[in-house]
Amino acid sequence: MSAFKYKFPGVGDRVVDTLLLYALSDLAKKADPEASFEWTLGHDVIFTLHSSHSNIQNKMLTALKNARSMTVANRLKFWLNIGSKKWTVDPKVCIYCVGKKGEAHPCNLKGDCGAGNAPAYSIFLGNLNDVNTIDWAQAQLLLKHKQGGYKTLYIGLSPFWSKGVRIWGSKWDDKSSYIPAQVQVLLLYGLAHYAVIEKPPSAQTFIELIFSPPFGTYLEHPDAQRFLELIKRIVNRFSLGVRGIRIGELPIKTIPLVLLSQMDLPSMMGLCRERLSLLFIAYDIDRAVPKNPRGYEEWSLTEVGNFYLNLGMHFWDFKCMIEDLAGHLSRDKFRARIQSILMDFSYAVSGKDVWLLNDALLKTRFLPKELSIHLPTRDAILEAQRVIKRI
């Protein structure tokens, strides 16, 4: 019987609240395996925790502090803009930055890299040292002015400011919005465990892909726990599979088609059943703002997922073809042609257009043989045509 009930409010931002929800759920499971929780994403209170422990916050904080690991460091190996303030980098973090020589801010193994830009893992550890509890009493976590112990949002964790909360002027000013260090570190923890982060060839950009549950719905503990396990499974699958694909070179419309080609069938079935959507954010690291003025793109993944699932045994034919096409985007000579083909495939699925599918397949067949693109069998093509007609 859970004797204690804890409520955690959000900040009213889709991306921040999604990551907070995942981080709090993950830590709650580690702190008390018998605890139960509910998700109410889109409400003032986003996370409600039931536990038999009166000190569950301290146990969650201990689990958070134990997150110092090579795995977390590897997921948080990108750079963040920290403004005109010099960040103090613990030299112990430098072991995770080895091999970055030649980039815009190479590591010299002495912790001298924090003059404007710093590794995200360093910021994670620095904030973690400032956190004394992960519980908060005040519902309004986002403040319009600086206070002691608060960190600015604009270092590249969320596109919150794109909604007009603050105006970026390449410096710290009175218009900045600040959040408690505990929220900042939970966002980084959520990124490390529940987001796919890609570093395009450009040193000034990085991309976040976050899988979000339906917005505004109430999820009881069994459903929320199933969501959490599914999202982590998908993220881990992508972390293993997308290494050869440069997401930054994909046309925006084609990202769901390409990413879902990397998934295994159980994950795909879970994704469609739970109606997960994809939040896509591309950041300009130097300016610390999203490249998209709206902040982030959001897509439902159900349509593309159902297309792949309904192919049945022919899924693997199309999976291999899409993977091959996306894997060759790094070749300048063929990039425009491949991007056009992937766009045709994506619009064929979303627009239920068989003729566009046939056109994309024909264009693929006429690509140079040196690219070695897998071509679906005749039976696979016929099945794809039937699937698109009845989606």
C-alpha positions as CSV (number, residue, x, y, z in Angstrom):
1,M,0.0,0.0,0.0
2,S,1.5,3.3,-1.1
3,A,1.2,5.7,1.9
4,F,2.9,8.7,0.3
5,K,1.8,10.7,-2.7
6,Y,4.1,13.2,-4.5
7,K,3.2,15.6,-7.3
8,F,5.7,17.1,-9.8
9,P,4.5,20.1,-11.9
10,G,5.9,20.8,-15.4
11,V,7.0,24.0,-17.0
12,G,4.3,24.1,-19.8
13,D,6.7,23.2,-22.6
14,R,6.2,20.1,-24.6
15,V,9.8,19.1,-25.0
16,V,10.9,20.0,-21.4
17,D,7.9,18.3,-19.8
18,T,8.3,15.1,-21.9
19,L,12.0,14.7,-20.9
20,L,11.1,15.5,-17.2
21,L,8.4,12.9,-17.3
22,Y,10.8,10.2,-18.6
23,A,13.6,11.2,-16.2
24,L,11.3,11.2,-13.1
25,S,9.8,7.9,-14.0
26,D,13.1,6.3,-14.6
27,L,14.5,7.5,-11.3
28,A,11.3,6.5,-9.4
29,K,11.7,2.9,-10.7
30,K,15.3,2.8,-9.5
31,A,14.5,4.4,-6.1
32,D,11.5,2.2,-5.3
33,P,10.7,-0.8,-7.6
34,E,7.3,-1.1,-5.9
35,A,6.3,2.5,-6.5
36,S,3.6,3.4,-9.0
37,F,3.1,6.6,-11.0
38,E,0.7,8.3,-13.4
39,W,1.5,10.5,-16.4
40,T,-0.6,13.6,-17.2
41,L,1.5,15.3,-19.9
42,G,-0.2,18.5,-20.9
43,H,-1.5,19.4,-17.4
44,D,0.0,21.5,-14.7
45,V,1.1,18.4,-12.7
46,I,2.7,16.0,-15.2
47,F,3.9,13.3,-12.8
48,T,2.3,11.8,-9.7
49,L,4.2,9.2,-7.7
50,H,2.9,6.8,-5.1
51,S,5.4,5.2,-2.7
52,S,5.6,3.6,0.7
53,H,8.8,5.5,1.3
54,S,8.7,8.9,3.1
55,N,12.1,9.9,1.7
56,I,11.6,8.8,-1.9
57,Q,13.0,12.1,-3.2
58,N,16.3,11.4,-1.5
59,K,16.4,7.9,-3.0
60,M,15.7,9.4,-6.4
61,L,18.5,11.9,-6.0
62,T,20.9,9.1,-5.0
63,A,19.9,7.2,-8.2
64,L,20.5,10.4,-10.2
65,K,23.9,11.0,-8.6
66,N,24.9,7.4,-9.5
67,A,24.3,8.1,-13.1
68,R,27.9,9.3,-13.6
69,S,28.9,6.7,-16.2
70,M,30.6,6.2,-19.6
71,T,27.1,5.5,-21.1
72,V,25.7,8.8,-20.0
73,A,28.9,10.6,-21.1
74,N,28.7,9.0,-24.5
75,R,25.1,10.1,-25.0
76,L,26.0,13.6,-23.8
77,K,29.2,14.1,-25.8
78,F,27.9,17.1,-27.8
79,W,28.9,20.7,-27.1
80,L,26.5,23.4,-25.7
81,N,26.7,27.1,-25.9
82,I,26.8,28.6,-22.4
83,G,26.9,32.3,-23.3
84,S,29.4,34.8,-22.1
85,K,29.9,32.9,-18.8
86,K,33.0,30.7,-18.4
87,W,32.1,27.2,-17.3
88,T,34.4,25.4,-15.0
89,V,35.0,22.0,-16.4
90,D,36.1,19.2,-14.1
91,P,39.3,17.7,-15.6
92,K,37.9,14.3,-14.7
93,V,35.4,14.8,-17.5
94,C,38.2,15.1,-20.1
95,I,38.5,11.4,-20.5
96,Y,35.2,11.4,-22.3
97,C,36.3,14.1,-24.7
98,V,39.4,12.4,-26.1
99,G,39.4,12.3,-29.9
100,K,37.7,15.6,-30.4
101,K,40.9,17.3,-31.7
102,G,40.2,19.1,-34.9
103,E,36.7,20.1,-34.0
104,A,35.7,23.7,-33.1
105,H,36.5,23.2,-29.5
106,P,39.1,20.5,-29.0
107,C,39.7,19.0,-25.6
108,N,43.2,19.6,-24.2
109,L,42.6,17.1,-21.2
110,K,43.0,20.0,-18.7
111,G,39.4,21.2,-18.4
112,D,40.1,24.5,-20.3
113,C,37.3,24.1,-22.8
114,G,34.6,25.9,-20.9
115,A,35.1,29.5,-22.3
116,G,31.8,29.8,-24.1
117,N,31.1,26.2,-25.2
118,A,31.4,23.1,-23.0
119,P,30.6,19.3,-23.2
120,A,27.1,18.5,-22.2
121,Y,28.4,15.8,-19.8
122,S,30.4,18.4,-18.0
123,I,27.3,20.6,-17.6
124,F,25.4,17.5,-16.4
125,L,28.0,16.9,-13.6
126,G,28.3,20.6,-12.8
127,N,24.5,20.9,-12.3
128,L,24.4,17.6,-10.4
129,N,26.7,18.9,-7.8
130,D,24.3,21.8,-7.2
131,V,21.2,19.6,-6.8
132,N,20.2,18.8,-3.2
133,T,16.8,17.4,-3.9
134,I,14.7,16.6,-7.0
135,D,11.5,17.5,-5.4
136,W,10.0,21.0,-5.9
137,A,7.2,22.7,-4.1
138,Q,6.5,25.7,-6.4
139,A,4.4,25.1,-9.5
140,Q,6.0,27.9,-11.5
141,L,9.5,26.6,-12.3
142,L,10.4,29.0,-15.1
143,L,11.4,32.4,-13.9
144,K,11.9,35.6,-16.0
145,H,14.9,36.8,-14.0
146,K,18.1,35.4,-12.6
147,Q,18.2,34.0,-9.1
148,G,20.9,32.3,-7.2
149,G,21.2,28.6,-8.1
150,Y,19.2,28.9,-11.3
151,K,20.4,28.1,-14.8
152,T,19.4,29.6,-18.1
153,L,17.4,27.5,-20.6
154,Y,19.1,28.7,-23.7
155,I,22.2,26.5,-23.5
156,G,20.5,24.1,-25.9
157,L,18.2,21.8,-24.0
158,S,14.8,22.9,-25.2
159,P,13.2,25.2,-27.8
160,F,11.2,26.9,-25.1
161,W,12.4,30.4,-26.0
162,S,11.1,30.0,-29.5
163,K,7.6,30.6,-28.1
164,G,8.7,34.1,-27.2
165,V,9.7,33.6,-23.6
166,R,13.0,35.3,-24.3
167,I,14.8,37.0,-27.1
168,W,18.3,35.6,-27.9
169,G,20.9,38.4,-28.1
170,S,24.1,36.3,-27.9
171,K,24.5,37.4,-24.3
172,W,23.1,37.0,-20.8
173,D,20.5,39.7,-20.2
174,D,17.4,40.5,-18.1
175,K,15.1,38.8,-20.6
176,S,16.6,35.4,-20.0
177,S,14.4,32.7,-18.5
178,Y,15.9,30.6,-15.7
179,I,15.1,27.2,-14.2
180,P,16.3,25.4,-11.1
181,A,19.5,23.3,-11.5
182,Q,17.5,20.2,-10.6
183,V,15.3,20.7,-13.7
184,Q,18.4,21.3,-15.9
185,V,20.1,18.1,-14.8
186,L,16.9,16.1,-15.2
187,L,16.6,17.3,-18.8
188,L,20.1,16.1,-19.5
189,Y,19.4,12.8,-17.8
190,G,16.3,12.4,-19.9
191,L,18.3,13.2,-23.1
192,A,20.9,10.7,-22.2
193,H,18.4,7.8,-21.7
194,Y,15.3,8.7,-23.8
195,A,16.4,10.6,-26.8
196,V,18.4,9.9,-30.0
197,I,21.1,12.5,-30.4
198,E,22.9,12.9,-33.7
199,K,25.9,15.1,-34.5
200,P,25.8,16.1,-38.2
201,P,29.1,16.7,-40.0
202,S,28.7,20.5,-39.2
203,A,30.3,21.3,-35.9
204,Q,27.6,24.0,-35.3
205,T,24.6,21.6,-35.3
206,F,23.2,18.8,-33.3
207,I,19.8,17.0,-33.6
208,E,17.5,15.6,-30.9
209,L,14.8,13.0,-31.7
210,I,12.4,12.5,-28.8
211,F,9.5,10.0,-28.9
212,S,6.5,11.4,-27.1
213,P,3.3,9.8,-25.8
214,P,-0.1,11.3,-26.7
215,F,-0.5,14.8,-25.4
216,G,-3.2,15.6,-22.8
217,T,-4.1,12.0,-21.9
218,Y,-4.1,10.4,-18.5
219,L,-1.9,7.3,-18.2
220,E,-2.1,4.9,-15.2
221,H,1.0,3.1,-14.0
222,P,0.8,0.0,-16.2
223,D,0.4,2.1,-19.3
224,A,3.0,4.7,-18.3
225,Q,5.5,1.9,-17.5
226,R,4.9,0.2,-20.8
227,F,5.5,3.5,-22.6
228,L,8.7,4.1,-20.8
229,E,10.1,0.6,-21.6
230,L,9.0,0.9,-25.2
231,I,10.6,4.3,-25.7
232,K,13.9,3.2,-24.2
233,R,13.9,0.0,-26.4
234,I,13.4,2.2,-29.5
235,V,16.1,4.7,-28.5
236,N,18.6,1.9,-27.8
237,R,17.7,0.3,-31.1
238,F,18.3,3.5,-33.0
239,S,21.5,4.2,-31.1
240,L,22.8,0.9,-32.5
241,G,21.4,1.3,-36.0
242,V,21.6,4.9,-37.3
243,R,25.4,5.3,-37.2
244,G,25.7,5.1,-41.0
245,I,22.8,7.5,-41.7
246,R,23.3,11.3,-41.5
247,I,20.0,12.5,-40.2
248,G,21.0,16.1,-40.9
249,E,21.1,15.3,-44.6
250,L,17.6,13.8,-44.7
251,P,14.8,16.0,-46.0
252,I,12.5,16.7,-43.0
253,K,9.6,14.9,-44.5
254,T,11.6,11.7,-44.9
255,I,12.9,11.3,-41.4
256,P,10.0,9.1,-40.1
257,L,10.3,6.8,-43.1
258,V,14.1,6.4,-42.7
259,L,14.1,6.1,-38.9
260,L,11.4,3.5,-38.8
261,S,13.2,1.4,-41.3
262,Q,15.8,0.9,-38.5
263,M,13.3,-0.6,-36.1
264,D,12.6,-4.2,-35.3
265,L,9.0,-5.5,-35.6
266,P,8.2,-5.7,-31.9
267,S,9.1,-2.0,-31.4
268,M,7.2,-1.1,-34.5
269,M,4.1,-2.8,-33.2
270,G,4.4,-1.1,-29.9
271,L,4.9,2.3,-31.6
272,C,1.7,2.0,-33.6
273,R,-0.3,0.6,-30.7
274,E,0.7,3.4,-28.3
275,R,0.4,6.1,-31.0
276,L,3.9,7.6,-30.3
277,S,4.8,10.8,-32.1
278,L,8.3,12.1,-32.9
279,L,9.7,15.5,-31.7
280,F,12.5,16.7,-34.0
281,I,14.8,19.5,-32.9
282,A,17.8,20.7,-34.8
283,Y,20.0,23.2,-32.9
284,D,22.5,25.8,-33.9
285,I,25.1,25.3,-31.2
286,D,26.9,28.6,-31.6
287,R,23.7,30.7,-31.3
288,A,22.1,28.2,-28.9
289,V,18.7,28.3,-30.7
290,P,16.7,25.8,-32.8
291,K,17.3,26.1,-36.5
292,N,13.5,25.9,-37.0
293,P,11.9,29.2,-35.9
294,R,9.0,27.2,-34.5
295,G,11.3,25.3,-32.2
296,Y,10.5,21.7,-33.1
297,E,8.7,19.6,-35.7
298,E,6.2,16.9,-34.5
299,W,5.0,13.9,-36.6
300,S,2.7,11.1,-35.9
301,L,4.5,7.8,-36.6
302,T,1.5,5.6,-36.9
303,E,0.9,6.0,-40.6
304,V,4.5,5.0,-41.6
305,G,4.6,2.3,-39.0
306,N,1.4,0.7,-40.3
307,F,2.8,0.8,-43.8
308,Y,5.8,-1.2,-42.8
309,L,3.9,-3.6,-40.6
310,N,1.2,-4.3,-43.3
311,L,4.0,-5.3,-45.7
312,G,4.4,-8.4,-43.6
313,M,7.2,-10.6,-44.8
314,H,8.1,-8.0,-47.5
315,F,9.0,-5.4,-44.8
316,W,12.6,-6.5,-45.0
317,D,12.8,-5.8,-48.7
318,F,11.7,-2.2,-48.3
319,K,13.7,-1.8,-45.1
320,C,16.9,-2.8,-46.9
321,M,16.1,-0.5,-49.8
322,I,15.4,2.6,-47.6
323,E,18.5,1.9,-45.5
324,D,20.7,1.6,-48.6
325,L,19.3,4.9,-50.0
326,A,19.8,6.8,-46.8
327,G,23.3,5.4,-46.3
328,H,24.5,7.0,-49.6
329,L,23.3,10.5,-48.7
330,S,26.9,11.4,-47.7
331,R,27.9,11.1,-51.4
332,D,27.6,14.6,-52.8
333,K,27.3,13.3,-56.4
334,F,24.1,11.4,-55.7
335,R,22.6,13.3,-52.8
336,A,20.0,15.3,-54.7
337,R,18.7,12.3,-56.6
338,I,18.4,10.1,-53.4
339,Q,16.7,12.9,-51.5
340,S,14.1,13.2,-54.3
341,I,13.5,9.4,-54.2
342,L,13.0,9.4,-50.4
343,M,10.6,12.3,-50.7
344,D,8.6,10.4,-53.3
345,F,8.4,7.4,-51.1
346,S,7.3,9.5,-48.1
347,Y,4.6,11.3,-50.0
348,A,3.4,8.0,-51.6
349,V,2.8,6.7,-48.1
350,S,1.3,9.9,-46.6
351,G,-0.8,10.7,-49.7
352,K,-1.8,7.0,-50.5
353,D,-0.4,7.6,-54.0
354,V,0.5,4.3,-55.8
355,W,1.7,6.2,-58.9
356,L,4.2,8.1,-56.8
357,L,5.4,4.8,-55.2
358,N,5.9,3.4,-58.7
359,D,7.8,6.5,-59.8
360,A,10.1,6.3,-56.7
361,L,10.8,2.6,-57.4
362,L,11.6,3.4,-61.0
363,K,14.0,6.1,-60.1
364,T,15.7,3.8,-57.6
365,R,16.1,1.1,-60.3
366,F,17.9,3.6,-62.6
367,L,20.5,4.7,-60.0
368,P,24.0,3.7,-60.9
369,K,24.9,0.1,-60.0
370,E,28.0,1.3,-58.1
371,L,25.6,2.3,-55.2
372,S,24.5,-1.3,-54.7
373,I,20.9,-0.4,-53.7
374,H,18.7,-3.4,-52.7
375,L,15.6,-3.6,-55.0
376,P,12.4,-5.2,-53.7
377,T,11.1,-8.3,-55.5
378,R,8.0,-8.1,-57.7
379,D,5.9,-9.7,-55.0
380,A,7.1,-7.1,-52.5
381,I,6.2,-4.2,-54.9
382,L,2.7,-5.6,-55.5
383,E,2.1,-6.0,-51.8
384,A,3.3,-2.4,-51.2
385,Q,0.9,-1.1,-53.8
386,R,-2.0,-3.0,-52.1
387,V,-1.0,-1.7,-48.7
388,I,-0.9,1.9,-49.9
389,K,-4.4,1.6,-51.5
390,R,-5.9,0.4,-48.2
391,I,-4.0,2.4,-45.6
